[in-house]
Amino acid sequence: MNTMDFGYHKLYIGGKLVDAADGQRSAVICPANEEKVAEIAWAGKKDALKALDAAQKGFEYWSRLSLAERTVWMDKLRTAVLEKESDLRSAMVYEMGKTYAGAWEDIEGVINGLEWYPAAMKNLRDEQIPDYENTHTHKMVHQPAGVAVAYLAWNFPLLNVGFKLGPALASGCSIIIKPSALSPLSAYMIGEILHNIDFPAGVVNILTGPSSEVATTMTTSKIPAVLTMIGSTATGQKVIADSTTSIKKLGMELGGNAPFMVFNDADFDQALDLAIALKFGNTGQVCVAANRIFVQDGIYDKFLAAYIDRVSKLKLGFGIDEEPDMGPLVTRKDRDRMFELINDAVDKGAKLEYGGNIPKGMEKGYWLEPTVLSGMTTEMRVFRQETFGPIASIMRFTTDDEVLKLANDTEFGLASYIFTNNHKRIERFSRDLQFGEIQVNGVKYSIYLPHGGIKNSGIGHDCSHLALDDYLIKKRITVAL
């Protein structure tokens, strides 16, 4: 495996590329071979405070621009990102082991966000409220909320940037982006693009460092009007607790534990294809992954055999020139957790049907074979926890009541999937499944479709016009006749 050297990358604060105030740097490690591929400026508390001040000034300028003026800048950024597409995709391959083909989804996240949200803002209309005594006129208007701070997960380094950058900029907010310390390289490269096109200073700021210094400083500050994040439920709970120094708008896409239910009358091949794609895409490191696969007893044996056969043919690999189905996990700690989940399940009665080992010849790096467990039960960690890795856990069920209860038996409520041709069942499950997204006989995600969870899976939405709610405030304007 050849390693690329992406060099050293600075913070982007106040329109400038700068070193960390205390001169600290951090290495970016490639999970495929454990080699250093870049260095980044490693921010501290002073840098976080500097970013907050810069964002406040940036908001004062950006919020006064017309939507048309903001759109010109967003189009300019979109064009510049497309020009650097190959470099950005390569960076994601090396910083987190993503496949080169899979990295295109991240690029799409940025360019679609920058293109779609200005149009969504343009379509946003003031609400006219009738006056029943005919003495006044009333309308509700939208205005940008203020400075936004975005904490991002490592699994989709630029898709997550696009989900936040698009609605924040279109609405008139400035934003501070803190990418994950595990995959900061591509986000820092976005900072360099912003610098090179002379994007208005302070409107976007990009930095990362220890959460105890950088995130806590920004979360507890009274400057941000908006805190938005993509990450774990535990992190979301901490951000909420730390935010109470002032009243802030919160938008959070957190953990998931998606049920994937296949009934006897389902389109077998379609369900099988998607059960593979939704489990092993991005090495299973996806919040909407098929976390718990439930198969009705009439087709269970056939499905399990076909699933194992398909998994055995998945290709592991790394690099820009290869076309693997799956890369490595992001850290050794994450892989160790996979072994813990597998051992816990087997100890409690599950059968290891396939995988579960480090692939031969891939001892260096954080590799794990795609893994299939059968006989999942509710006592196992793979049932209770978000796996976030390449472990497929499969469970047999008999009745609708049984699988509905199993599906809802989780603290999470993000995505769910159901495959059946029984319309009464579809109607019932659409009503009774306790998830923010219920996908029936297929899967679709897009910038214009709302993405959000309930229960411990979050607050608000990414994507669609609903994402704008996080960055806008509403005012009632009443005028006497």
C-alpha positions in Angstrom: 0.0 0.0 0.0 1.5 3.3 -1.1 1.2 6.3 1.2 0.7 9.8 0.1 2.0 12.8 1.9 -0.5 15.6 2.1 1.8 17.9 4.0 0.8 20.5 6.7 -2.5 22.2 6.8 -3.5 25.3 8.9 -6.5 26.5 10.7 -8.9 28.7 8.7 -10.0 31.6 11.0 -11.2 35.1 10.0 -10.5 34.5 6.4 -6.8 33.6 7.0 -4.8 30.3 7.2 -3.1 30.4 10.5 -1.0 28.2 12.8 -2.5 27.2 16.2 -1.8 29.9 18.8 0.5 27.6 20.8 2.1 26.1 17.7 0.7 22.6 18.3 0.3 20.2 15.4 -1.4 16.8 15.1 -0.7 13.9 12.8 -3.3 12.4 10.5 -3.0 8.6 10.5 -4.1 6.4 7.7 -6.2 3.5 9.1 -5.2 1.2 6.2 -1.5 1.1 7.2 -1.1 3.2 10.4 1.2 5.6 8.6 1.2 9.4 8.9 -0.3 11.1 5.8 -0.5 14.7 6.9 -0.2 17.2 9.8 -2.7 19.7 10.8 -2.6 22.7 13.1 -4.1 21.6 16.4 -6.3 24.3 17.9 -6.6 25.2 21.6 -8.8 27.5 23.7 -7.2 30.6 22.3 -8.0 29.6 18.7 -11.6 28.7 19.6 -12.0 32.2 21.2 -10.5 33.8 18.1 -12.8 31.8 15.8 -15.9 32.9 17.9 -14.9 36.6 17.5 -14.2 36.2 13.8 -17.5 34.5 13.3 -19.4 37.2 15.1 -17.8 39.8 12.8 -18.5 37.6 9.8 -22.2 37.3 10.8 -22.5 41.1 10.9 -21.4 41.3 7.3 -22.9 38.1 5.9 -26.4 38.6 7.4 -26.7 42.0 5.7 -26.0 40.6 2.2 -29.0 39.8 0.0 -29.7 36.2 -0.8 -28.6 36.9 -4.4 -25.2 38.2 -3.1 -24.8 35.2 -0.8 -25.7 32.9 -3.7 -22.9 34.3 -5.8 -20.3 33.4 -3.2 -21.8 30.0 -2.6 -21.7 29.3 -6.3 -18.0 30.4 -6.4 -17.2 28.0 -3.6 -19.1 25.2 -5.2 -17.1 25.6 -8.5 -13.8 25.7 -6.5 -14.7 22.5 -4.7 -15.5 20.7 -8.0 -12.1 21.8 -9.3 -10.4 20.2 -6.3 -12.6 17.1 -6.4 -9.9 14.6 -7.0 -7.6 16.0 -4.3 -10.5 16.1 -1.7 -11.5 12.5 -2.5 -7.9 11.3 -2.2 -7.6 13.0 1.2 -10.7 11.2 2.4 -9.4 7.8 1.2 -6.2 8.3 3.2 -7.6 10.0 6.3 -10.3 7.4 7.1 -10.0 4.5 4.6 -13.0 5.4 2.6 -13.2 4.0 -0.9 -12.5 6.4 -3.7 -15.8 5.7 -5.3 -17.5 6.2 -1.9 -15.8 9.5 -1.4 -17.9 10.9 -4.3 -20.9 10.9 -2.0 -19.1 13.4 0.2 -18.3 15.7 -2.7 -21.9 15.6 -3.7 -22.9 16.5 -0.1 -20.9 19.8 -0.4 -21.9 20.8 -3.9 -25.6 19.8 -3.5 -25.8 21.7 -0.2 -24.3 24.8 -1.7 -26.5 24.7 -4.8 -29.8 23.6 -3.3 -30.2 25.8 -0.2 -30.2 29.2 -1.9 -33.2 28.0 -3.9 -34.8 26.7 -0.8 -34.4 30.1 0.9 -35.8 31.8 -2.2 -38.9 29.7 -1.9 -39.3 30.5 1.8 -42.3 32.9 2.1 -43.3 35.2 4.8 -46.5 33.9 6.5 -49.5 36.3 6.4 -51.7 36.0 9.5 -55.4 37.2 9.1 -56.7 39.9 11.5 -60.2 39.0 12.5 -61.1 42.5 13.6 -59.6 44.1 10.5 -57.5 46.6 12.6 -54.0 45.4 11.9 -51.9 43.4 9.4 -49.6 40.6 10.6 -46.8 38.6 9.1 -44.1 36.2 10.2 -40.7 36.9 8.7 -37.5 34.8 8.8 -34.1 36.2 9.8 -30.7 34.5 10.3 -30.2 33.4 13.9 -26.5 34.3 14.3 -23.3 32.4 14.7 -23.5 28.7 14.3 -21.1 26.1 15.6 -21.0 22.7 13.9 -19.5 19.6 15.4 -19.0 16.9 12.8 -18.5 13.1 12.8 -15.6 11.5 11.1 -17.5 8.9 8.9 -18.5 11.3 6.1 -15.9 14.1 6.4 -17.3 16.4 3.7 -20.9 15.2 3.4 -21.3 16.4 6.9 -19.7 19.7 6.0 -22.1 20.1 3.2 -25.1 19.3 5.4 -24.2 22.2 7.6 -22.5 24.7 5.3 -25.4 24.9 2.8 -28.3 25.9 5.1 -26.1 28.0 7.3 -24.7 30.2 4.5 -28.0 30.4 2.6 -29.9 31.5 5.7 -27.3 34.3 6.4 -25.5 32.7 9.4 -21.8 32.5 9.9 -20.4 29.2 10.9 -17.5 27.6 12.8 -16.9 24.0 11.7 -15.1 21.6 14.0 -14.4 18.4 12.0 -13.6 15.2 13.9 -9.9 14.9 14.9 -10.0 11.5 13.2 -10.7 12.9 9.7 -9.9 16.6 9.7 -7.8 16.7 6.5 -10.4 17.2 3.9 -12.2 19.8 6.0 -9.0 21.8 6.4 -8.6 21.6 2.6 -12.0 23.3 2.3 -10.6 26.1 4.5 -7.7 26.4 1.9 -10.3 26.6 -0.9 -12.2 29.3 1.0 -9.0 31.3 1.5 -8.0 31.0 -2.2 -11.3 32.4 -3.5 -11.2 35.2 -0.9 -14.4 34.2 0.7 -15.7 36.9 3.1 -13.6 36.8 6.3 -15.1 35.2 9.3 -18.2 33.8 7.6 -16.7 30.2 7.7 -14.1 29.1 10.2 -12.5 25.6 10.4 -10.5 24.2 13.2 -10.2 21.2 15.4 -8.4 20.2 18.6 -9.1 18.6 21.9 -12.8 18.8 22.7 -12.1 19.7 26.3 -10.5 23.0 25.0 -12.1 23.7 21.6 -15.6 22.3 21.8 -16.2 23.2 25.4 -15.0 26.7 24.9 -17.4 27.2 22.0 -20.3 25.4 23.5 -20.2 27.4 26.7 -19.7 30.7 25.0 -22.6 33.1 24.7 -21.7 34.0 21.2 -23.2 31.1 19.3 -26.9 31.3 18.6 -26.9 27.8 17.0 -25.2 24.5 18.0 -25.5 21.8 15.4 -23.8 18.4 15.3 -23.6 15.0 13.8 -22.2 12.4 16.2 -22.9 10.1 19.0 -25.8 10.4 21.5 -23.4 10.6 24.4 -21.6 13.6 22.7 -24.9 15.2 22.0 -26.0 15.0 25.6 -22.7 16.6 26.7 -23.2 19.4 24.2 -26.7 20.1 25.4 -25.6 20.1 29.0 -22.7 22.5 28.3 -24.8 24.8 26.2 -26.9 26.2 29.0 -24.8 29.3 29.6 -27.3 30.9 27.2 -30.4 29.8 25.2 -29.2 28.4 21.9 -31.0 26.7 19.0 -30.0 23.0 18.8 -29.9 20.7 15.9 -28.5 17.2 16.4 -28.3 14.0 14.3 -27.1 11.4 16.7 -26.9 7.6 17.0 -29.0 5.0 15.3 -30.0 1.4 15.7 -31.9 0.7 12.5 -34.2 -2.4 12.2 -34.2 -4.0 8.7 -37.3 -6.2 8.5 -37.8 -8.7 5.7 -41.2 -10.5 5.5 -42.0 -13.7 3.6 -43.8 -11.7 0.8 -40.9 -9.3 0.2 -39.0 -8.9 -3.0 -36.3 -11.3 -1.9 -33.5 -10.1 -4.2 -34.1 -6.4 -3.6 -34.1 -6.9 0.2 -30.9 -9.0 0.0 -29.1 -6.4 -2.1 -30.0 -3.5 0.2 -29.3 -5.6 3.3 -25.7 -5.9 2.0 -25.3 -2.3 0.9 -26.8 -0.8 4.0 -24.6 -2.9 6.3 -21.2 -2.9 4.6 -21.1 0.4 2.8 -18.5 2.7 4.3 -17.4 -0.4 6.3 -20.6 -0.2 8.3 -19.7 3.1 9.8 -23.0 4.8 9.0 -25.7 6.0 11.3 -28.5 4.7 9.1 -26.8 1.3 8.6 -29.0 -1.9 8.8 -28.0 -2.5 12.4 -30.5 -5.3 13.3 -31.7 -7.6 10.5 -35.0 -9.4 11.1 -36.1 -12.1 8.7 -39.4 -13.9 8.8 -39.2 -17.6 9.4 -40.6 -18.6 6.0 -37.5 -17.3 4.1 -35.0 -17.1 7.0 -32.8 -20.1 6.0 -32.8 -19.1 2.3 -32.0 -15.5 3.2 -29.2 -16.3 5.6 -27.5 -18.7 3.2 -27.7 -16.1 0.4 -26.5 -13.3 2.7 -23.4 -15.3 3.8 -22.6 -16.1 0.2 -22.8 -12.4 -0.8 -20.7 -11.3 2.1 -18.0 -13.9 1.3 -17.6 -12.2 -2.1 -17.0 -8.7 -0.7 -13.7 -7.3 -1.7 -11.5 -5.5 1.0 -9.0 -3.0 -0.2 -7.5 0.4 0.0 -6.3 3.1 -2.4 -7.3 5.3 -5.2 -6.7 2.8 -8.0 -8.5 -0.1 -6.4 -12.2 -0.7 -6.4 -12.9 -2.4 -3.1 -16.3 -2.9 -1.5 -15.0 -2.2 1.9 -12.0 -0.5 3.6 -10.6 -0.6 7.1 -12.2 0.7 10.3 -11.1 4.1 11.4 -9.1 3.3 14.5 -7.7 0.3 16.4 -10.1 1.1 19.3 -13.1 0.9 16.9 -11.9 -2.5 15.6 -11.3 -3.7 19.2 -14.9 -2.8 19.9 -16.0 -5.0 17.0 -14.2 -8.0 18.6 -15.9 -7.2 21.9 -19.3 -7.2 20.2 -18.7 -10.4 18.4 -17.4 -12.2 21.5 -20.3 -10.9 23.6 -22.8 -12.2 21.0 -21.1 -15.6 20.7 -20.9 -16.0 24.5 -24.6 -15.4 24.7 -25.6 -17.9 22.1 -25.1 -16.3 18.7 -23.4 -18.3 15.9 -20.5 -16.8 14.0 -21.5 -17.6 10.4 -18.7 -15.8 8.6 -15.7 -13.5 9.2 -14.8 -12.1 12.6 -11.1 -12.1 12.0 -8.3 -9.8 10.8 -7.8 -10.7 7.1 -4.6 -12.5 6.2 -2.0 -10.1 4.9 -3.8 -7.1 6.5 -2.3 -7.2 10.0 -1.1 -3.7 9.6 -4.0 -1.2 9.8 -7.4 -1.6 11.3 -8.9 -4.3 9.1 -11.7 -6.7 9.9 -13.4 -9.2 7.7 -17.1 -8.6 7.0 -18.9 -10.5 9.7 -22.2 -12.3 9.9 -23.8 -13.4 13.2 -27.1 -15.4 13.4 -29.2 -16.0 16.4 -29.2 -12.5 17.7 -31.1 -12.0 20.9 -32.2 -8.9 22.9 -29.6 -9.5 25.6 -26.7 -9.0 23.2 -24.8 -5.8 22.7 -25.2 -6.0 19.0 -29.0 -5.7 19.6 -28.7 -2.8 22.1 -25.8 -0.8 20.7 -25.1 1.0 17.5 -22.6 -1.4 15.8 -20.9 1.2 13.6 -18.9 -1.5 11.9 -19.0 -4.4 9.5 -21.0 -6.8 11.7 -24.4 -8.0 10.4 -26.6 -9.4 13.1 -29.6 -11.5 11.9 -32.6 -12.7 13.9 -35.5 -14.9 12.9 -39.1 -13.7 13.6 -42.6 -15.2 13.1 -45.3 -12.6 13.6 -45.9 -8.9 12.9 -46.5 -8.2 16.6 -43.2 -9.9 17.5 -41.0 -8.0 15.0 -42.7 -4.6 15.7 -41.9 -5.0 19.4 -38.3 -6.0 18.6 -37.8 -3.1 16.2 -39.0 -0.5 18.7 -37.0 -2.0 21.6 -34.2 0.5 21.4 -33.4 4.0 22.8 -32.7 5.1 19.3 -35.1 6.3 16.6 -33.3 7.3 13.4 -33.8 5.1 10.4 -35.9 1.9 9.8 -36.5 -0.3 6.8 -39.4 -2.7 6.0 -39.7 -5.0 3.0 -43.2 -6.4 2.4 -46.0 -6.2 -0.2 -48.8 -6.3 2.3 -50.4 -2.9 2.2 -52.2 -3.2 5.6 -48.9 -4.2 7.2 -47.1 -1.2 5.6 -49.8 1.1 6.9 -49.6 -0.3 10.4 -45.8 -0.3 10.6 -45.6 3.2 9.1 -47.8 4.3 12.0 -46.3 2.3 14.8 -42.6 2.2 14.1 -40.9 4.7 16.5 -38.3 6.1 14.0 -37.9 9.4 12.3 -37.4 7.7 8.9 -39.4 4.7 7.7 -38.3 3.4 4.3 -40.5 0.8 2.6 -39.3 -1.6 -0.1 -36.4 0.6 -1.1 -34.0 3.3 0.1 -33.5 6.9 -0.9 -31.5 9.7 0.7 -31.2 13.1 -1.0 -30.4 16.8 -0.1 -34.2 17.6 -0.5 -35.4 14.8 1.7 -35.6 15.4 5.5 -33.1 13.4 7.6 -33.8 13.3 11.3 -34.5 11.1 14.3 -36.6 10.9 17.4 -35.9 9.6 20.9 -32.2 9.5 21.6 -31.4 9.9 17.9 -31.6 13.7 17.8 -33.3 17.0 17.4 -34.3 18.6 14.1 -33.3 17.7 10.6 -30.4 17.7 8.2 -31.3 18.1 4.5 -34.5 19.5 3.1 -36.1 22.9 3.9 -36.5 21.7 7.5 -32.7 22.1 8.0 -33.2 25.8 7.6 -35.2 25.9 10.8 -32.0 25.5 12.8 -30.5 28.7 11.4 -33.5 31.0 11.2 -35.5 32.9 13.8 -39.1 34.0 13.2 -40.4 37.5 14.0 -44.0 38.7 14.0 -44.5 42.1 12.5 -47.8 43.7 13.3 -48.8 47.0 11.8 -51.9 49.0 12.7 -54.2 50.0 9.8 
